[in-house]
């Protein structure tokens, strides 16, 4: 099991933060998961791998799929 899977993370969350907890193995960007959705304030999107993540000032944020643990 990954450290990011809901079974590992949800017991650690308190209050409205992380409700809902949206987990995926791969997404273009976690921001894309939340953008334009009707998820409530506090929703949290996480992924094992991002293929087109975006950071501040237009910087890309991509994870390598071949990273060693």
Phi, psi and omega in degrees: 000139177284153176293344181263351182296148184309322182298331180274327189263317187305323178296342182269346183276146180231149177068212184276348181292127179087016178240105002278160175259112186255107184251139175216153176284326179210137176218164172293309178205141177296332176295325177296327179296322184269331185298131176072008179269169177255026177294144182287164173305132181106348179300143183230123177250128178226154179212150175291328185214131174249135180261341181209048181292156180233136177250196179292152177056032176076008179289143178278150178227096180236140177264150177276133179284346183256019181296138176275149180268000000 
